[in-house]
Amino acid sequence: MKSLKPAMQDQESSVVSWVRECLDLTKYQGRKILLIIPDGTRSAPIGLLFKAIYEAIGNAVERLDILVALGTHPPMSEEGICGRLEISMEERQRLYGKVAFYNHEWDNPQALRKIGVISREEIRKLSEGLFEMEVAVEVNSRIYEYDEVMIIGPVFPHEVVGFSGGNKYLFPGVSGPEVLNFFHWLGAVVTNARTIGHQWTPVRKVVDYAGSMVSVKKSCFALVVNKKEFHGAYFGTPEEAWKEASAHSRLVNIDIRPKPFHTILSCAPEMYDELWVAGKCMYKLEPVLADGGELIIYAPHLKEISVTHGKLIKELGYHCRDYFVKQWETFKHYPWGVLAHSTHVYGQGSYENGIETPRARVTLATGLSEAECQAINFGYRDWRTIDHDSFKNREAEGILYVPKAGEVLFQLENPPEWAKVV
């Protein structure tokens, strides 16, 4: 396992030199390498790593191609992938013309290969007794056309798995729907607050177990980034690199606060262009949102609930975990990943005698109309009426302003019972 903490003043050259040290040119002669990268919803210097890898081994390999780990996100255009790789369309043709670009197709059975089943007994062990069922594991069949799968991606606190990165770029990044839906719901049952920012969660155990079923050689560049600043990188197996990067990410991507806030203005960056991903503006701040408080997701550019799952979400609405658990016969046939998303954005709450009570309120100040917000069980504010200055520098009053939410996790020094790992 190799690590790098690049000098801020000469970042590019230090990364290029380090990548060359990581990749022994003699071992890549005539090999076929597939780079798995995130889509545009993650901040990281993916282009810098891609160009360094290409410079190091591009002329030696037989193939060096790109697969975007979409999970269930919408596919990216060729221009969009170029943007993710930080290259122009002209550079794409002139310098990287032999690199093939592929999007993952999670909902195309012809693009998937079943590689095994996680047994009931193993699921019981991995989920710490929460579930006991067989789970089929499928992965993008394209990876078996290559000698090595090389993951490039950042490691952030994550609502479903604890910390993103590592084998998560395989599952759910390039996986089939069954294992994806299972572990998303597992994370929802545990709850976001008891998962996010913790390394060895039940979902991470499932993800790594599924990763061990992939027989292709795997390596990983795990990146640590904060507010576009590149803090470090780790190279090794997905498990090794992720372990070190997640420990590092804890130091730079978690903001510890002494007291909760009754009002939070959580501003979504442009890369969160639908509520499916802008929900991170709630996930990362729920731990510091006071009981009975209000979190406002501010995103005037956001006009979609979800391109992929919008119809189902409109049918279901957003609810707390127990709304689904206590009516399981009604909801168990829906995709579990969609149910999980619903609970994560809604947050903690209760469901008793047919009445749902949220712990705190979520309000949308987005491009969605008031009717659309109410239909999915959220509050509404006209984004044009929000004065950002009125939220700034008022933390002593219990008001928090977060100008770019979604990647830094906020936690309390002394978390309440509902946020403690059990």
C-alpha positions in Angstrom: 0.0 0.0 0.0 1.4 3.4 -1.1 0.3 6.8 0.2 0.7 10.4 -0.8 0.1 13.7 0.9 0.8 16.1 -2.0 2.5 19.4 -1.5 -0.2 22.0 -2.1 2.2 24.3 -4.1 3.3 21.6 -6.6 0.4 19.2 -6.5 0.3 18.1 -10.1 4.0 17.1 -10.4 3.9 15.3 -7.1 0.8 13.3 -8.1 2.3 12.3 -11.4 5.6 11.1 -9.8 3.7 9.2 -7.1 1.4 7.4 -9.6 4.5 6.4 -11.6 5.9 4.9 -8.4 2.7 3.0 -7.8 2.4 1.5 -11.2 5.3 -0.8 -12.2 5.5 -0.3 -15.9 6.9 -3.8 -16.5 3.7 -5.3 -15.0 1.4 -3.5 -17.4 2.9 -4.4 -20.8 0.2 -5.6 -23.1 -2.4 -5.6 -20.2 -6.0 -4.5 -20.4 -7.0 -2.1 -17.7 -10.4 -0.7 -16.8 -10.6 2.5 -14.8 -13.7 2.8 -12.7 -14.5 6.5 -11.9 -17.4 8.4 -10.2 -19.9 10.5 -12.1 -20.2 14.2 -11.7 -21.7 14.1 -8.2 -18.4 13.7 -6.3 -15.7 16.3 -5.8 -12.2 14.9 -6.6 -9.2 15.5 -8.9 -10.2 12.6 -11.1 -8.7 14.2 -14.2 -5.4 14.7 -12.5 -5.3 11.0 -11.6 -6.5 9.8 -15.0 -3.9 11.8 -16.9 -1.1 10.7 -14.5 -2.2 7.0 -15.0 -2.3 7.4 -18.7 1.1 9.1 -18.8 2.5 6.2 -16.6 1.2 3.2 -18.5 -0.9 4.4 -21.4 1.7 3.5 -24.1 2.4 0.1 -22.5 -1.1 -1.3 -22.1 -3.3 -2.9 -24.8 -6.4 -1.2 -23.5 -7.0 1.6 -20.9 -10.8 2.3 -20.8 -13.2 4.1 -18.6 -16.4 2.8 -16.8 -18.5 5.4 -14.9 -19.7 4.0 -11.6 -23.2 5.4 -11.9 -25.0 3.1 -9.4 -28.6 4.1 -10.5 -27.7 7.7 -11.5 -28.5 8.8 -15.1 -25.8 8.0 -17.8 -23.2 10.7 -18.7 -22.6 12.0 -22.2 -19.2 11.8 -23.8 -18.8 15.5 -23.2 -19.8 15.0 -19.6 -17.2 12.2 -19.1 -14.6 14.5 -20.6 -15.5 17.1 -18.1 -15.2 14.5 -15.3 -11.7 13.7 -16.6 -10.9 17.4 -17.0 -10.1 17.1 -20.7 -11.5 19.0 -23.7 -13.3 17.2 -26.5 -10.3 18.2 -28.7 -7.9 16.5 -26.3 -10.2 13.5 -26.2 -9.7 13.0 -29.9 -6.1 14.0 -30.1 -4.6 12.4 -27.0 -7.0 9.9 -25.7 -8.8 8.7 -28.8 -8.1 5.0 -28.1 -9.7 5.2 -24.6 -13.3 3.8 -24.6 -15.9 5.4 -22.4 -18.7 3.3 -20.9 -21.6 4.1 -18.6 -22.8 1.4 -16.1 -26.2 -0.1 -16.9 -27.7 -1.2 -13.6 -31.1 -1.9 -15.1 -30.0 -3.8 -18.2 -29.8 -7.6 -17.4 -27.7 -8.2 -20.6 -25.0 -5.9 -19.2 -24.7 -7.8 -15.9 -23.1 -11.1 -14.8 -24.3 -13.0 -11.7 -21.2 -14.0 -9.8 -22.8 -15.7 -6.8 -25.2 -15.6 -3.9 -24.5 -14.4 -0.4 -26.1 -17.1 1.8 -28.7 -16.5 4.5 -26.2 -17.4 7.2 -23.6 -15.0 5.9 -26.2 -12.2 5.6 -27.2 -12.8 9.2 -23.6 -12.5 10.3 -22.8 -9.4 8.1 -26.0 -7.6 9.0 -25.4 -8.3 12.7 -28.7 -10.2 12.9 -30.9 -7.6 11.2 -31.6 -9.8 8.1 -31.5 -13.4 7.2 -32.0 -13.9 3.5 -30.1 -14.9 0.3 -28.8 -12.0 -1.8 -27.8 -12.5 -5.4 -24.7 -10.6 -6.5 -24.5 -9.2 -10.0 -21.8 -6.9 -11.5 -21.2 -5.2 -14.8 -20.0 -8.0 -17.1 -17.7 -5.7 -18.9 -15.1 -5.9 -16.1 -14.4 -9.5 -17.1 -12.9 -8.3 -20.4 -10.0 -6.8 -18.5 -6.9 -8.0 -16.7 -7.3 -5.4 -13.9 -10.0 -3.1 -12.6 -8.5 0.1 -11.2 -10.8 2.2 -9.0 -10.3 6.0 -8.8 -12.5 7.9 -6.4 -12.8 10.0 -3.3 -13.7 8.8 0.2 -16.3 10.8 2.1 -18.6 10.2 5.0 -21.6 8.3 3.5 -25.2 7.8 4.7 -25.6 4.2 3.6 -22.1 2.6 4.1 -20.4 4.9 6.6 -17.6 6.1 4.3 -17.7 5.9 0.5 -15.0 4.6 -1.7 -13.1 1.3 -2.1 -15.4 -1.6 -3.1 -18.4 0.8 -3.1 -17.3 1.7 -6.6 -18.2 -1.9 -7.5 -21.2 -2.2 -5.2 -23.4 -0.3 -6.0 -21.2 1.6 -8.5 -21.3 -1.1 -11.2 -23.6 -3.7 -9.6 -26.9 -5.2 -10.3 -30.1 -4.1 -8.5 -30.6 -6.9 -5.9 -27.5 -6.5 -3.8 -27.8 -2.7 -4.3 -31.4 -2.6 -3.0 -30.6 -4.9 -0.1 -27.7 -3.1 1.4 -29.3 0.4 0.9 -32.3 -0.8 3.0 -30.0 -2.4 5.5 -28.4 1.0 5.9 -31.8 2.6 6.3 -32.8 0.2 9.0 -29.6 0.9 10.9 -30.4 4.7 10.1 -28.2 7.4 8.6 -27.3 8.9 12.0 -25.9 5.5 13.3 -24.0 4.8 10.0 -22.6 8.0 8.6 -19.0 8.7 9.5 -18.3 5.2 10.9 -15.9 2.9 9.2 -16.9 -0.7 10.0 -20.6 -0.6 9.4 -22.8 -3.6 8.5 -23.2 -2.3 5.0 -19.4 -1.9 4.6 -19.1 -5.6 5.5 -21.6 -6.6 2.9 -19.9 -4.4 0.3 -16.5 -5.8 1.0 -17.9 -9.4 1.0 -19.4 -8.8 -2.4 -16.1 -7.3 -3.6 -14.3 -10.5 -2.6 -16.5 -12.4 -5.0 -15.1 -10.4 -8.0 -12.4 -12.6 -9.4 -10.7 -9.9 -11.6 -7.6 -8.3 -10.1 -8.6 -5.1 -8.3 -6.6 -2.0 -7.3 -7.7 1.4 -6.0 -6.6 5.0 -5.8 -8.6 6.3 -2.8 -8.6 10.1 -2.6 -9.1 12.4 0.4 -10.6 15.8 -0.6 -12.1 18.6 1.3 -13.7 21.6 -0.4 -11.8 20.9 -3.6 -8.5 20.7 -1.7 -6.6 17.5 -2.3 -5.3 16.2 1.1 -4.1 12.8 0.2 -4.2 9.6 -1.8 -3.8 5.9 -1.1 -3.0 3.1 -3.5 -3.4 -0.6 -2.9 -6.3 -3.2 -2.9 -9.7 -1.6 -2.5 -9.8 -2.7 1.1 -6.3 -1.5 2.0 -6.6 1.9 0.3 -10.1 2.5 1.6 -9.1 1.7 5.2 -6.3 4.3 5.2 -8.3 6.9 3.2 -11.4 6.6 5.4 -9.3 7.1 8.6 -7.8 10.2 6.9 -11.2 11.4 5.7 -12.4 11.3 9.3 -9.9 14.0 10.1 -10.7 16.4 7.2 -14.4 15.7 6.4 -16.1 15.8 9.8 -16.9 19.0 11.6 -17.6 18.5 15.3 -19.9 21.0 17.0 -20.8 21.5 20.7 -24.5 22.1 20.3 -27.3 21.4 17.8 -28.9 24.1 15.6 -32.6 24.8 15.4 -32.3 26.3 11.9 -29.9 25.1 9.1 -29.6 26.6 5.6 -28.0 23.8 3.6 -27.0 25.0 0.1 -26.6 22.4 -2.6 -23.8 22.8 -5.1 -24.7 22.7 -8.8 -23.5 19.1 -9.2 -26.5 18.0 -7.2 -29.1 18.6 -9.9 -31.8 16.3 -8.5 -33.1 15.6 -5.0 -31.8 12.0 -5.3 -28.3 13.4 -4.8 -29.1 16.7 -3.1 -30.4 14.6 -0.2 -26.8 14.7 0.9 -27.5 18.2 2.1 -29.7 16.6 4.8 -27.7 13.4 5.4 -24.6 15.3 6.4 -26.4 17.7 8.7 -29.1 15.6 10.4 -26.7 14.8 13.3 -26.6 18.5 14.3 -30.2 19.4 13.6 -32.1 20.0 16.9 -35.3 18.2 17.8 -38.2 20.2 16.3 -35.8 22.2 14.1 -35.9 23.0 10.4 -33.3 22.2 7.7 -33.8 24.1 4.5 -32.2 22.6 1.3 -31.5 25.6 -0.8 -31.0 24.7 -4.5 -32.7 27.0 -7.1 -31.1 24.9 -9.9 -32.8 21.7 -8.8 -35.9 20.9 -10.8 -36.0 17.1 -10.6 -36.8 14.7 -7.8 -35.0 11.9 -9.7 -34.6 11.2 -13.4 -34.4 7.5 -12.7 -36.7 7.0 -9.7 -38.9 10.1 -9.7 -42.1 8.3 -10.6 -41.8 5.9 -7.6 -40.7 8.6 -5.2 -43.8 10.7 -6.2 -45.9 7.6 -5.5 -44.3 6.9 -2.1 -43.3 10.3 -0.8 -40.7 10.9 1.9 -41.1 9.2 5.2 -39.3 8.0 8.3 -38.0 4.4 8.6 -40.8 3.2 10.8 -43.5 4.4 8.4 -42.3 1.6 6.1 -41.3 -1.0 8.7 -44.6 -0.9 10.4 -46.5 -1.2 7.1 -44.0 -3.7 5.5 -46.6 -5.8 3.7 -47.7 -2.6 1.9 -44.2 -1.4 0.9 -41.9 -4.5 0.7 -42.5 -4.9 -3.0 -41.0 -1.4 -3.9 -37.3 -1.2 -4.7 -35.6 -1.2 -1.3 -33.1 1.4 -2.5 -35.9 3.9 -3.1 -37.4 3.2 0.3 -34.0 3.8 1.8 -33.5 7.1 0.0 -36.9 8.2 1.2 -36.0 7.6 4.9 -32.6 9.2 4.6 -33.8 12.5 3.3 -36.8 12.6 5.7 -34.7 11.8 8.7 -35.6 10.4 12.1 -39.2 10.1 13.1 -42.0 7.9 14.5 -45.1 6.2 13.2 -47.7 5.3 15.7 -51.4 4.6 15.3 -51.3 5.8 11.7 -49.7 9.1 12.5 -46.2 10.0 11.3 -44.2 12.5 13.4 -40.9 13.8 12.2 -38.1 14.5 14.7 -37.4 17.7 12.7 -38.6 19.4 9.5 -37.1 19.4 6.0 -38.0 22.3 3.8 -37.2 22.6 0.1 -36.2 25.9 -1.4 -35.6 24.6 -4.9 -36.9 24.7 -8.4 -39.7 22.3 -7.4 -43.2 23.9 -6.9 -45.0 24.2 -3.6 -47.5 21.6 -4.8 -44.7 19.2 -5.7 -43.0 19.6 -2.3 -46.2 19.0 -0.4 -47.0 16.0 -2.5 -43.8 14.3 -1.4 -44.3 15.2 2.2 -41.8 18.1 2.5 -42.2 21.8 3.4 -41.7 24.5 0.8 -40.1 27.9 0.6 -39.7 30.2 -2.4 -35.9 30.3 -2.8 -36.2 33.9 -4.0 -37.4 35.0 -0.5 -34.2 33.6 1.2 -31.6 36.1 2.2 -28.3 34.2 2.7 -26.9 37.1 4.8 -29.6 36.7 7.4 -28.3 33.1 8.1 -24.6 33.9 8.3 -22.6 34.3 11.5 -25.5 33.4 13.8 -24.3 30.0 15.1 -24.4 31.3 18.7 -28.2 31.8 18.1 -28.6 28.3 16.9 -28.6 29.1 13.1 -26.1 27.4 10.8 -25.3 28.5 7.3 -23.6 25.9 5.1 -22.7 27.4 1.6 -21.7 24.1 0.0 -23.3 21.2 1.7 -23.2 17.5 1.0 -19.6 16.3 1.5 -18.5 17.5 5.0 -20.3 15.7 7.8 -21.4 17.6 10.9 -21.6 15.8 14.2 -22.1 16.7 17.9 -19.4 16.3 20.5 -22.0 14.4 22.6 -24.5 12.8 20.2 -28.0 12.0 21.4 -29.2 8.4 21.8 -30.7 8.2 18.4 -27.3 9.0 16.8 -25.2 6.6 18.8 -23.9 3.4 17.3 -25.5 0.4 19.1 
